[in-house]
Amino acid sequence: MMEQYRRLLKSKRVKICLLIILSFIFMALFADFISPYDPLETDLSKSCRPPSIEHVLGTDELGRDILSRIIYGSRLTLTISFVATALGATAGIFFGVISGYFGGIVDTVIQRITEILLALPGFLLAIMFVAIMGSNLWTVIISVSISMTPSFIRMVRGLTLQVRELEYVLAAKQLGVNDVKIMFKHIIPNVSPTIIAQITLNLGTSILFASGLGFLGIGVPPPAPEWGTMLGTGRAYIFYAPHLIISPGLSVFLLVLSFNIIGDRLGEIIASK
């Protein structure tokens, strides 16, 4: 596994993407110290001002500093991305391993439910959940995690079907090793490289989903500085003050692109193993 990570870090593109991601993580962690203004402080006398020395990225329709909102928005966006992906991956790995390892009726039930969820586009599934449960931070996180769980189940099940037929797994079964121990000691560690690559890709997808919900007005509600919500409110001023959407749009683009490039490269390295 370490050899794969060393190969990953040899790529200049990956290094640049890691630098971008770490920059946003730094902003998220130290937003309270590096933000020049309160992201929620309004001043209508400064509404929609273009970038200047006082406000590097300008101000929004309520006179709030856009740079400060981008900085604090990175904390909110990354929290949604990491927590939603962690929940979706955990549920997907759990049900995927059980489905692939035991087979039979367990596999049939889990796969039929998974197929029903996969019949709906992930973003539509997230919209439906938010529409039912209401708009708040945890609803967005849970809706995004649910939308990506079926793909994890299907992928992990396929990998488990391959690994469970390997000689050392069959030998462990013959020796009477507990099924839970086999799954945690032999199966999950062997499928983890592919899972990690998928998780990296899904980090970008979760950002897109959360931003899309915010853009539609059903994500994290205002005045929270969530990038998708900023895009949604700023689109009304696209011709009058385009800087309102450039900064949050570029932030979403850079983070999603960085996660996708790293995930694609990691997948290539694992496939060539």
C-alpha positions as protocol buffer text, in pm:
chain_id: "A"
residue {
  index: 1
  type: MET
  ca { x: 0 y: 0 z: 0 }
}
residue {
  index: 2
  type: MET
  ca { x: 283 y: 241 z: 85 }
}
residue {
  index: 3
  type: GLU
  ca { x: 440 y: 175 z: -255 }
}
residue {
  index: 4
  type: GLN
  ca { x: 114 y: 282 z: -420 }
}
residue {
  index: 5
  type: TYR
  ca { x: 112 y: 608 z: -225 }
}
residue {
  index: 6
  type: ARG
  ca { x: 475 y: 676 z: -319 }
}
residue {
  index: 7
  type: ARG
  ca { x: 385 y: 628 z: -686 }
}
residue {
  index: 8
  type: LEU
  ca { x: 88 y: 859 z: -637 }
}
residue {
  index: 9
  type: LEU
  ca { x: 305 y: 1139 z: -496 }
}
residue {
  index: 10
  type: LYS
  ca { x: 544 y: 1123 z: -793 }
}
residue {
  index: 11
  type: SER
  ca { x: 280 y: 1290 z: -1012 }
}
residue {
  index: 12
  type: LYS
  ca { x: 309 y: 1669 z: -1038 }
}
residue {
  index: 13
  type: ARG
  ca { x: -65 y: 1698 z: -1096 }
}
residue {
  index: 14
  type: VAL
  ca { x: -134 y: 1507 z: -776 }
}
residue {
  index: 15
  type: LYS
  ca { x: 105 y: 1730 z: -580 }
}
residue {
  index: 16
  type: ILE
  ca { x: -72 y: 2043 z: -707 }
}
residue {
  index: 17
  type: CYS
  ca { x: -412 y: 1893 z: -621 }
}
residue {
  index: 18
  type: LEU
  ca { x: -293 y: 1798 z: -273 }
}
residue {
  index: 19
  type: LEU
  ca { x: -168 y: 2153 z: -222 }
}
residue {
  index: 20
  type: ILE
  ca { x: -509 y: 2291 z: -322 }
}
residue {
  index: 21
  type: ILE
  ca { x: -693 y: 2052 z: -89 }
}
residue {
  index: 22
  type: LEU
  ca { x: -455 y: 2123 z: 201 }
}
residue {
  index: 23
  type: SER
  ca { x: -500 y: 2496 z: 143 }
}
residue {
  index: 24
  type: PHE
  ca { x: -876 y: 2466 z: 182 }
}
residue {
  index: 25
  type: ILE
  ca { x: -832 y: 2241 z: 487 }
}
residue {
  index: 26
  type: PHE
  ca { x: -600 y: 2504 z: 638 }
}
residue {
  index: 27
  type: MET
  ca { x: -864 y: 2772 z: 576 }
}
residue {
  index: 28
  type: ALA
  ca { x: -1130 y: 2553 z: 733 }
}
residue {
  index: 29
  type: LEU
  ca { x: -924 y: 2483 z: 1045 }
}
residue {
  index: 30
  type: PHE
  ca { x: -803 y: 2838 z: 1103 }
}
residue {
  index: 31
  type: ALA
  ca { x: -1097 y: 3037 z: 966 }
}
residue {
  index: 32
  type: ASP
  ca { x: -1139 y: 3218 z: 1299 }
}
residue {
  index: 33
  type: PHE
  ca { x: -786 y: 3357 z: 1274 }
}
residue {
  index: 34
  type: ILE
  ca { x: -736 y: 3429 z: 903 }
}
residue {
  index: 35
  type: SER
  ca { x: -1081 y: 3562 z: 810 }
}
residue {
  index: 36
  type: PRO
  ca { x: -1063 y: 3943 z: 774 }
}
residue {
  index: 37
  type: TYR
  ca { x: -1432 y: 3998 z: 860 }
}
residue {
  index: 38
  type: ASP
  ca { x: -1729 y: 3832 z: 1022 }
}
residue {
  index: 39
  type: PRO
  ca { x: -1890 y: 3627 z: 740 }
}
residue {
  index: 40
  type: LEU
  ca { x: -2239 y: 3707 z: 871 }
}
residue {
  index: 41
  type: GLU
  ca { x: -2191 y: 4081 z: 926 }
}
residue {
  index: 42
  type: THR
  ca { x: -2409 y: 4280 z: 686 }
}
residue {
  index: 43
  type: ASP
  ca { x: -2366 y: 4638 z: 564 }
}
residue {
  index: 44
  type: LEU
  ca { x: -2612 y: 4740 z: 293 }
}
residue {
  index: 45
  type: SER
  ca { x: -2409 y: 5053 z: 221 }
}
residue {
  index: 46
  type: LYS
  ca { x: -2137 y: 4823 z: 80 }
}
residue {
  index: 47
  type: SER
  ca { x: -2372 y: 4600 z: -121 }
}
residue {
  index: 48
  type: CYS
  ca { x: -2225 y: 4430 z: -430 }
}
residue {
  index: 49
  type: ARG
  ca { x: -1896 y: 4618 z: -423 }
}
residue {
  index: 50
  type: PRO
  ca { x: -1634 y: 4485 z: -667 }
}
residue {
  index: 51
  type: PRO
  ca { x: -1299 y: 4350 z: -547 }
}
residue {
  index: 52
  type: SER
  ca { x: -1084 y: 4615 z: -379 }
}
residue {
  index: 53
  type: ILE
  ca { x: -805 y: 4651 z: -126 }
}
residue {
  index: 54
  type: GLU
  ca { x: -1060 y: 4663 z: 155 }
}
residue {
  index: 55
  type: HIS
  ca { x: -1253 y: 4362 z: 27 }
}
residue {
  index: 56
  type: VAL
  ca { x: -1023 y: 4144 z: -183 }
}
residue {
  index: 57
  type: LEU
  ca { x: -1306 y: 3942 z: -343 }
}
residue {
  index: 58
  type: GLY
  ca { x: -1570 y: 4212 z: -310 }
}
residue {
  index: 59
  type: THR
  ca { x: -1894 y: 4205 z: -115 }
}
residue {
  index: 60
  type: ASP
  ca { x: -2225 y: 4029 z: -172 }
}
residue {
  index: 61
  type: GLU
  ca { x: -2581 y: 4162 z: -204 }
}
residue {
  index: 62
  type: LEU
  ca { x: -2596 y: 4226 z: 172 }
}
residue {
  index: 63
  type: GLY
  ca { x: -2252 y: 4385 z: 197 }
}
residue {
  index: 64
  type: ARG
  ca { x: -2088 y: 4079 z: 350 }
}
residue {
  index: 65
  type: ASP
  ca { x: -1721 y: 4016 z: 271 }
}
residue {
  index: 66
  type: ILE
  ca { x: -1702 y: 3737 z: 13 }
}
residue {
  index: 67
  type: LEU
  ca { x: -1347 y: 3629 z: 106 }
}
residue {
  index: 68
  type: SER
  ca { x: -1455 y: 3575 z: 467 }
}
residue {
  index: 69
  type: ARG
  ca { x: -1756 y: 3375 z: 350 }
}
residue {
  index: 70
  type: ILE
  ca { x: -1537 y: 3162 z: 121 }
}
residue {
  index: 71
  type: ILE
  ca { x: -1299 y: 3091 z: 411 }
}
residue {
  index: 72
  type: TYR
  ca { x: -1577 y: 2993 z: 651 }
}
residue {
  index: 73
  type: GLY
  ca { x: -1759 y: 2816 z: 368 }
}
residue {
  index: 74
  type: SER
  ca { x: -1460 y: 2584 z: 324 }
}
residue {
  index: 75
  type: ARG
  ca { x: -1518 y: 2462 z: 681 }
}
residue {
  index: 76
  type: LEU
  ca { x: -1884 y: 2393 z: 611 }
}
residue {
  index: 77
  type: THR
  ca { x: -1827 y: 2235 z: 269 }
}
residue {
  index: 78
  type: LEU
  ca { x: -1543 y: 2008 z: 383 }
}
residue {
  index: 79
  type: THR
  ca { x: -1740 y: 1902 z: 691 }
}
residue {
  index: 80
  type: ILE
  ca { x: -2031 y: 1796 z: 473 }
}
residue {
  index: 81
  type: SER
  ca { x: -1798 y: 1622 z: 227 }
}
residue {
  index: 82
  type: PHE
  ca { x: -1592 y: 1426 z: 481 }
}
residue {
  index: 83
  type: VAL
  ca { x: -1877 y: 1330 z: 715 }
}
residue {
  index: 84
  type: ALA
  ca { x: -2122 y: 1235 z: 437 }
}
residue {
  index: 85
  type: THR
  ca { x: -1859 y: 1029 z: 254 }
}
residue {
  index: 86
  type: ALA
  ca { x: -1751 y: 858 z: 576 }
}
residue {
  index: 87
  type: LEU
  ca { x: -2111 y: 764 z: 660 }
}
residue {
  index: 88
  type: GLY
  ca { x: -2187 y: 647 z: 306 }
}
residue {
  index: 89
  type: ALA
  ca { x: -1865 y: 445 z: 280 }
}
residue {
  index: 90
  type: THR
  ca { x: -1912 y: 285 z: 623 }
}
residue {
  index: 91
  type: ALA
  ca { x: -2267 y: 174 z: 543 }
}
residue {
  index: 92
  type: GLY
  ca { x: -2166 y: 62 z: 195 }
}
residue {
  index: 93
  type: ILE
  ca { x: -1871 y: -142 z: 320 }
}
residue {
  index: 94
  type: PHE
  ca { x: -2080 y: -304 z: 593 }
}
residue {
  index: 95
  type: PHE
  ca { x: -2366 y: -414 z: 370 }
}
residue {
  index: 96
  type: GLY
  ca { x: -2140 y: -486 z: 72 }
}
residue {
  index: 97
  type: VAL
  ca { x: -1914 y: -724 z: 264 }
}
residue {
  index: 98
  type: ILE
  ca { x: -2207 y: -900 z: 427 }
}
residue {
  index: 99
  type: SER
  ca { x: -2385 y: -935 z: 94 }
}
residue {
  index: 100
  type: GLY
  ca { x: -2083 y: -1072 z: -90 }
}
residue {
  index: 101
  type: TYR
  ca { x: -1954 y: -1295 z: 190 }
}
residue {
  index: 102
  type: PHE
  ca { x: -2274 y: -1472 z: 297 }
}
residue {
  index: 103
  type: GLY
  ca { x: -2464 y: -1472 z: -35 }
}
residue {
  index: 104
  type: GLY
  ca { x: -2801 y: -1650 z: -44 }
}
residue {
  index: 105
  type: ILE
  ca { x: -3108 y: -1473 z: 90 }
}
residue {
  index: 106
  type: VAL
  ca { x: -2897 y: -1205 z: 262 }
}
residue {
  index: 107
  type: ASP
  ca { x: -2735 y: -1115 z: -68 }
}
residue {
  index: 108
  type: THR
  ca { x: -3067 y: -1119 z: -251 }
}
residue {
  index: 109
  type: VAL
  ca { x: -3241 y: -883 z: -5 }
}
residue {
  index: 110
  type: ILE
  ca { x: -2953 y: -635 z: 12 }
}
residue {
  index: 111
  type: GLN
  ca { x: -2908 y: -629 z: -364 }
}
residue {
  index: 112
  type: ARG
  ca { x: -3278 y: -577 z: -438 }
}
residue {
  index: 113
  type: ILE
  ca { x: -3284 y: -278 z: -204 }
}
residue {
  index: 114
  type: THR
  ca { x: -2962 y: -150 z: -360 }
}
residue {
  index: 115
  type: GLU
  ca { x: -3109 y: -182 z: -709 }
}
residue {
  index: 116
  type: ILE
  ca { x: -3413 y: 20 z: -605 }
}
residue {
  index: 117
  type: LEU
  ca { x: -3188 y: 297 z: -476 }
}
residue {
  index: 118
  type: LEU
  ca { x: -2966 y: 283 z: -785 }
}
residue {
  index: 119
  type: ALA
  ca { x: -3273 y: 320 z: -1006 }
}
residue {
  index: 120
  type: LEU
  ca { x: -3288 y: 683 z: -889 }
}
residue {
  index: 121
  type: PRO
  ca { x: -3005 y: 923 z: -973 }
}
residue {
  index: 122
  type: GLY
  ca { x: -2801 y: 998 z: -662 }
}
residue {
  index: 123
  type: PHE
  ca { x: -2871 y: 1371 z: -669 }
}
residue {
  index: 124
  type: LEU
  ca { x: -3244 y: 1313 z: -711 }
}
residue {
  index: 125
  type: LEU
  ca { x: -3235 y: 1077 z: -413 }
}
residue {
  index: 126
  type: ALA
  ca { x: -3068 y: 1350 z: -207 }
}
residue {
  index: 127
  type: ILE
  ca { x: -3330 y: 1605 z: -317 }
}
residue {
  index: 128
  type: MET
  ca { x: -3614 y: 1371 z: -219 }
}
residue {
  index: 129
  type: PHE
  ca { x: -3469 y: 1311 z: 126 }
}
residue {
  index: 130
  type: VAL
  ca { x: -3412 y: 1683 z: 193 }
}
residue {
  index: 131
  type: ALA
  ca { x: -3760 y: 1766 z: 66 }
}
residue {
  index: 132
  type: ILE
  ca { x: -3908 y: 1519 z: 315 }
}
residue {
  index: 133
  type: MET
  ca { x: -3687 y: 1595 z: 617 }
}
residue {
  index: 134
  type: GLY
  ca { x: -3632 y: 1970 z: 571 }
}
residue {
  index: 135
  type: SER
  ca { x: -3324 y: 2182 z: 509 }
}
residue {
  index: 136
  type: ASN
  ca { x: -3046 y: 2187 z: 768 }
}
residue {
  index: 137
  type: LEU
  ca { x: -2683 y: 2082 z: 793 }
}
residue {
  index: 138
  type: TRP
  ca { x: -2742 y: 1727 z: 917 }
}
residue {
  index: 139
  type: THR
  ca { x: -3021 y: 1663 z: 670 }
}
residue {
  index: 140
  type: VAL
  ca { x: -2786 y: 1758 z: 388 }
}
residue {
  index: 141
  type: ILE
  ca { x: -2511 y: 1534 z: 528 }
}
residue {
  index: 142
  type: ILE
  ca { x: -2742 y: 1234 z: 568 }
}
residue {
  index: 143
  type: SER
  ca { x: -2906 y: 1285 z: 228 }
}
residue {
  index: 144
  type: VAL
  ca { x: -2568 y: 1300 z: 53 }
}
residue {
  index: 145
  type: SER
  ca { x: -2443 y: 991 z: 240 }
}
residue {
  index: 146
  type: ILE
  ca { x: -2757 y: 794 z: 149 }
}
residue {
  index: 147
  type: SER
  ca { x: -2720 y: 891 z: -217 }
}
residue {
  index: 148
  type: MET
  ca { x: -2370 y: 741 z: -238 }
}
residue {
  index: 149
  type: THR
  ca { x: -2423 y: 430 z: -22 }
}
residue {
  index: 150
  type: PRO
  ca { x: -2568 y: 207 z: -302 }
}
residue {
  index: 151
  type: SER
  ca { x: -2262 y: 250 z: -525 }
}
residue {
  index: 152
  type: PHE
  ca { x: -2035 y: 152 z: -236 }
}
residue {
  index: 153
  type: ILE
  ca { x: -2250 y: -157 z: -163 }
}
residue {
  index: 154
  type: ARG
  ca { x: -2234 y: -272 z: -524 }
}
residue {
  index: 155
  type: MET
  ca { x: -1859 y: -214 z: -555 }
}
residue {
  index: 156
  type: VAL
  ca { x: -1766 y: -376 z: -222 }
}
residue {
  index: 157
  type: ARG
  ca { x: -1989 y: -676 z: -293 }
}
residue {
  index: 158
  type: GLY
  ca { x: -1811 y: -741 z: -623 }
}
residue {
  index: 159
  type: LEU
  ca { x: -1469 y: -716 z: -459 }
}
residue {
  index: 160
  type: THR
  ca { x: -1579 y: -945 z: -174 }
}
residue {
  index: 161
  type: LEU
  ca { x: -1701 y: -1210 z: -418 }
}
residue {
  index: 162
  type: GLN
  ca { x: -1348 y: -1222 z: -561 }
}
residue {
  index: 163
  type: VAL
  ca { x: -1159 y: -1223 z: -232 }
}
residue {
  index: 164
  type: ARG
  ca { x: -1375 y: -1484 z: -56 }
}
residue {
  index: 165
  type: GLU
  ca { x: -1263 y: -1746 z: -310 }
}
residue {
  index: 166
  type: LEU
  ca { x: -892 y: -1693 z: -244 }
}
residue {
  index: 167
  type: GLU
  ca { x: -705 y: -1983 z: -88 }
}
residue {
  index: 168
  type: TYR
  ca { x: -620 y: -1821 z: 244 }
}
residue {
  index: 169
  type: VAL
  ca { x: -984 y: -1722 z: 301 }
}
residue {
  index: 170
  type: LEU
  ca { x: -1102 y: -2074 z: 222 }
}
residue {
  index: 171
  type: ALA
  ca { x: -831 y: -2212 z: 451 }
}
residue {
  index: 172
  type: ALA
  ca { x: -945 y: -1983 z: 734 }
}
residue {
  index: 173
  type: LYS
  ca { x: -1300 y: -2114 z: 690 }
}
residue {
  index: 174
  type: GLN
  ca { x: -1177 y: -2474 z: 703 }
}
residue {
  index: 175
  type: LEU
  ca { x: -991 y: -2399 z: 1026 }
}
residue {
  index: 176
  type: GLY
  ca { x: -1316 y: -2272 z: 1180 }
}
residue {
  index: 177
  type: VAL
  ca { x: -1215 y: -1905 z: 1203 }
}
residue {
  index: 178
  type: ASN
  ca { x: -1508 y: -1679 z: 1298 }
}
residue {
  index: 179
  type: ASP
  ca { x: -1682 y: -1517 z: 999 }
}
residue {
  index: 180
  type: VAL
  ca { x: -1654 y: -1169 z: 1151 }
}
residue {
  index: 181
  type: LYS
  ca { x: -1281 y: -1217 z: 1201 }
}
residue {
  index: 182
  type: ILE
  ca { x: -1239 y: -1332 z: 840 }
}
residue {
  index: 183
  type: MET
  ca { x: -1424 y: -1028 z: 709 }
}
residue {
  index: 184
  type: PHE
  ca { x: -1223 y: -780 z: 917 }
}
residue {
  index: 185
  type: LYS
  ca { x: -886 y: -951 z: 896 }
}
residue {
  index: 186
  type: HIS
  ca { x: -881 y: -1088 z: 542 }
}
residue {
  index: 187
  type: ILE
  ca { x: -1150 y: -938 z: 324 }
}
residue {
  index: 188
  type: ILE
  ca { x: -1172 y: -569 z: 414 }
}
residue {
  index: 189
  type: PRO
  ca { x: -792 y: -512 z: 419 }
}
residue {
  index: 190
  type: ASN
  ca { x: -764 y: -668 z: 72 }
}
residue {
  index: 191
  type: VAL
  ca { x: -1038 y: -456 z: -83 }
}
residue {
  index: 192
  type: SER
  ca { x: -939 y: -135 z: 98 }
}
residue {
  index: 193
  type: PRO
  ca { x: -712 y: 10 z: -177 }
}
residue {
  index: 194
  type: THR
  ca { x: -998 y: 19 z: -427 }
}
residue {
  index: 195
  type: ILE
  ca { x: -1233 y: 152 z: -160 }
}
residue {
  index: 196
  type: ILE
  ca { x: -991 y: 435 z: -77 }
}
residue {
  index: 197
  type: ALA
  ca { x: -978 y: 537 z: -443 }
}
residue {
  index: 198
  type: GLN
  ca { x: -1358 y: 537 z: -458 }
}
residue {
  index: 199
  type: ILE
  ca { x: -1379 y: 739 z: -137 }
}
residue {
  index: 200
  type: THR
  ca { x: -1148 y: 1002 z: -285 }
}
residue {
  index: 201
  type: LEU
  ca { x: -1372 y: 1035 z: -590 }
}
residue {
  index: 202
  type: ASN
  ca { x: -1683 y: 1049 z: -373 }
}
residue {
  index: 203
  type: LEU
  ca { x: -1540 y: 1336 z: -169 }
}
residue {
  index: 204
  type: GLY
  ca { x: -1567 y: 1547 z: -483 }
}
residue {
  index: 205
  type: THR
  ca { x: -1912 y: 1410 z: -564 }
}
residue {
  index: 206
  type: SER
  ca { x: -2041 y: 1494 z: -217 }
}
residue {
  index: 207
  type: ILE
  ca { x: -1923 y: 1854 z: -260 }
}
residue {
  index: 208
  type: LEU
  ca { x: -2113 y: 1875 z: -589 }
}
residue {
  index: 209
  type: PHE
  ca { x: -2427 y: 1727 z: -433 }
}
residue {
  index: 210
  type: ALA
  ca { x: -2417 y: 1959 z: -131 }
}
residue {
  index: 211
  type: SER
  ca { x: -2347 y: 2262 z: -351 }
}
residue {
  index: 212
  type: GLY
  ca { x: -2625 y: 2158 z: -589 }
}
residue {
  index: 213
  type: LEU
  ca { x: -2873 y: 2138 z: -302 }
}
residue {
  index: 214
  type: GLY
  ca { x: -2762 y: 2480 z: -183 }
}
residue {
  index: 215
  type: PHE
  ca { x: -2791 y: 2624 z: -533 }
}
residue {
  index: 216
  type: LEU
  ca { x: -3151 y: 2500 z: -555 }
}
residue {
  index: 217
  type: GLY
  ca { x: -3228 y: 2660 z: -219 }
}
residue {
  index: 218
  type: ILE
  ca { x: -3284 y: 2335 z: -28 }
}
residue {
  index: 219
  type: GLY
  ca { x: -2936 y: 2288 z: 115 }
}
residue {
  index: 220
  type: VAL
  ca { x: -2781 y: 2448 z: 421 }
}
residue {
  index: 221
  type: PRO
  ca { x: -3008 y: 2752 z: 476 }
}
residue {
  index: 222
  type: PRO
  ca { x: -2884 y: 3114 z: 475 }
}
residue {
  index: 223
  type: PRO
  ca { x: -2709 y: 3300 z: 623 }
}
residue {
  index: 224
  type: ALA
  ca { x: -2462 y: 3010 z: 652 }
}
residue {
  index: 225
  type: PRO
  ca { x: -2171 y: 3070 z: 411 }
}
residue {
  index: 226
  type: GLU
  ca { x: -2217 y: 2751 z: 209 }
}
residue {
  index: 227
  type: TRP
  ca { x: -2074 y: 2777 z: -142 }
}
residue {
  index: 228
  type: GLY
  ca { x: -2376 y: 2634 z: -322 }
}
residue {
  index: 229
  type: THR
  ca { x: -2610 y: 2868 z: -137 }
}
residue {
  index: 230
  type: MET
  ca { x: -2381 y: 3158 z: -227 }
}
residue {
  index: 231
  type: LEU
  ca { x: -2403 y: 3056 z: -593 }
}
residue {
  index: 232
  type: GLY
  ca { x: -2780 y: 3031 z: -572 }
}
residue {
  index: 233
  type: THR
  ca { x: -2828 y: 3378 z: -425 }
}
residue {
  index: 234
  type: GLY
  ca { x: -2559 y: 3532 z: -644 }
}
residue {
  index: 235
  type: ARG
  ca { x: -2704 y: 3415 z: -976 }
}
residue {
  index: 236
  type: ALA
  ca { x: -2961 y: 3697 z: -962 }
}
residue {
  index: 237
  type: TYR
  ca { x: -2671 y: 3943 z: -986 }
}
residue {
  index: 238
  type: ILE
  ca { x: -2469 y: 3760 z: -1252 }
}
residue {
  index: 239
  type: PHE
  ca { x: -2475 y: 4052 z: -1499 }
}
residue {
  index: 240
  type: TYR
  ca { x: -2458 y: 4329 z: -1239 }
}
residue {
  index: 241
  type: ALA
  ca { x: -2200 y: 4180 z: -1000 }
}
residue {
  index: 242
  type: PRO
  ca { x: -2048 y: 3860 z: -1145 }
}
residue {
  index: 243
  type: HIS
  ca { x: -1789 y: 3843 z: -866 }
}
residue {
  index: 244
  type: LEU
  ca { x: -2066 y: 3710 z: -639 }
}
residue {
  index: 245
  type: ILE
  ca { x: -2060 y: 3373 z: -817 }
}
residue {
  index: 246
  type: ILE
  ca { x: -1702 y: 3359 z: -947 }
}
residue {
  index: 247
  type: SER
  ca { x: -1537 y: 3296 z: -609 }
}
residue {
  index: 248
  type: PRO
  ca { x: -1771 y: 3022 z: -474 }
}
residue {
  index: 249
  type: GLY
  ca { x: -1794 y: 2864 z: -819 }
}
residue {
  index: 250
  type: LEU
  ca { x: -1417 y: 2853 z: -856 }
}
residue {
  index: 251
  type: SER
  ca { x: -1380 y: 2709 z: -505 }
}
residue {
  index: 252
  type: VAL
  ca { x: -1620 y: 2424 z: -583 }
}
residue {
  index: 253
  type: PHE
  ca { x: -1447 y: 2363 z: -916 }
}
residue {
  index: 254
  type: LEU
  ca { x: -1096 y: 2347 z: -768 }
}
residue {
  index: 255
  type: LEU
  ca { x: -1187 y: 2115 z: -481 }
}
residue {
  index: 256
  type: VAL
  ca { x: -1392 y: 1874 z: -693 }
}
residue {
  index: 257
  type: LEU
  ca { x: -1129 y: 1867 z: -968 }
}
residue {
  index: 258
  type: SER
  ca { x: -851 y: 1802 z: -715 }
}
residue {
  index: 259
  type: PHE
  ca { x: -1032 y: 1510 z: -551 }
}
residue {
  index: 260
  type: ASN
  ca { x: -1121 y: 1363 z: -891 }
}
residue {
  index: 261
  type: ILE
  ca { x: -767 y: 1382 z: -1025 }
}
residue {
  index: 262
  type: ILE
  ca { x: -623 y: 1218 z: -713 }
}
residue {
  index: 263
  type: GLY
  ca { x: -893 y: 950 z: -714 }
}
residue {
  index: 264
  type: ASP
  ca { x: -843 y: 876 z: -1086 }
}
residue {
  index: 265
  type: ARG
  ca { x: -467 y: 852 z: -1047 }
}
residue {
  index: 266
  type: LEU
  ca { x: -497 y: 628 z: -742 }
}
residue {
  index: 267
  type: GLY
  ca { x: -738 y: 404 z: -932 }
}
residue {
  index: 268
  type: GLU
  ca { x: -492 y: 377 z: -1222 }
}
residue {
  index: 269
  type: ILE
  ca { x: -212 y: 277 z: -985 }
}
residue {
  index: 270
  type: ILE
  ca { x: -428 y: 11 z: -816 }
}
residue {
  index: 271
  type: ALA
  ca { x: -545 y: -127 z: -1154 }
}
residue {
  index: 272
  type: SER
  ca { x: -185 y: -158 z: -1278 }
}
residue {
  index: 273
  type: LYS
  ca { x: -74 y: -346 z: -969 }
}
